[in-house]
Amino acid sequence: MTCIGIFGGGQLAQMLTQAAIALGIETAIFERAPDSPAGRLTQREVVGAWDDPAALARFAAHCDLVTLENEFVDAAILARLEAQGTPVYPTAATIALVQDKLTQKTAIAAAGLDVPAFRGVAAPAEVLVAAAELGWPLVLKARRNGYDGYGNATLHAPADVADAWQRLARGGSPLLVEAWVPFARELAVMVVRGRDGASCAYPVVETVQQQHICQLVRVPAPLPAAEAAAATALAVRAVEAVGGVGVFGVELFELPDGRVCFNELAPRPHNSGHYTIEGCATSQFENHLRAVLGWPLGPVTLRAPAVVMLNLLGRCAGPVSPNALREALAVPSAHLHLYGKRESRLGRKMGHVTALGATLAEAEAVARRAADLVHI
């Protein structure tokens, strides 16, 4: 039986493992701490530092090929596996381009795609120099290991620079600065690309963020057909530009004049694609497995005219009740997922709910009704 190794044991690895079971595929989880949500679903789990040669060797011994649930594993570790004969998808070369946001944006810009103005900055004084050219506000970002807004800061004036720099540089990541984009909406496209270069794209979605955390996904995004087509073409070209294999989440900005520009991409299943489990003919997780294995890609068509996915975020700190979903399960047509995290924290992604409907309003009403009854 084929065994796919996954770096990371969180909810994305959990949902990849669930999809793998249905396809008759085993998974091996490599996580830095025990008792991960995905690790509980497999008999093949390695716990240890990703850069520990002994732990890496134990992990590789289980695997026919390796993938990842996040871009935080250093590309050099993936290259070591490749050199030892273990295939890795997305490849180490792709991850090396993507995991540093400066090199990622450089590659996307070099492909001729519309990207906000950006540059690397090595000191607070360089932020001020950039502001003189790009204007205020600016967005200061950690080049590596940022997610859900934890690696970003919006700067409105010179007085904001020092504190933001101290907070973002504390983790050791170099920084970059970007021009502020006065977007009308945030969009995303899940693109799946096979080992043979064949690709397909899921519908363009609208993502609604609060405090840099995705709260809501509406599918399809309420866009004119031409604009949706342009967003899809940009997303596919971005994944091609980094030589991607597997599923990629491509985040975009819709500008007030209807143009679309690139924001960021993630080389893995993505929060904006969780709706695909119930909402599409093939989930993003199954298609990721198909792509990295070199199998035919599945259809990405919607199963209903409208789909809405709502993240279930922690409302307080403490252990998760075994009855957290009980009341919400009484809501017809609501599809509920918890990620198996033992402890809730304020704002932590604990699960999601998906609803299908004839209209976005109908689906959103069902999703919100169910979410309000989840106790986390």
Secondary structure, 3 states (H helix, E strand, C coil): CCEEEEECCCHHHHHHHHHHHHCCCEEEEEECCCCCCCHHHCCEEEECCCCCHHHHHHHHHHCCEEEECCCCCCHHHHHHHHHCCCCECCCHHHHHHHCCHHHHHHHHHHCCCCCCCEEEECCHHHHHHHHHHHCCCEEEEECCCCCCCCCEEEECCHHHHHHHHHHHHCCCCCEEEEECCCCCEEEEEEEEECCCCCEEECCCEEEEEECCEEEEEEECCCCCHHHHHHHHHHHHHHHHHCCCCEEEEEEEEECCCCCEEEEEEECCCCHHHCCHHHHECCCHHHHHHHHHHCCCCCCCCECCCEEEEEEEECCCCEECCCCCCCCHHHCCCEEEEECCCCEECCCCEEEEEEEEECCHHHHHHHHHHHHCCCCC
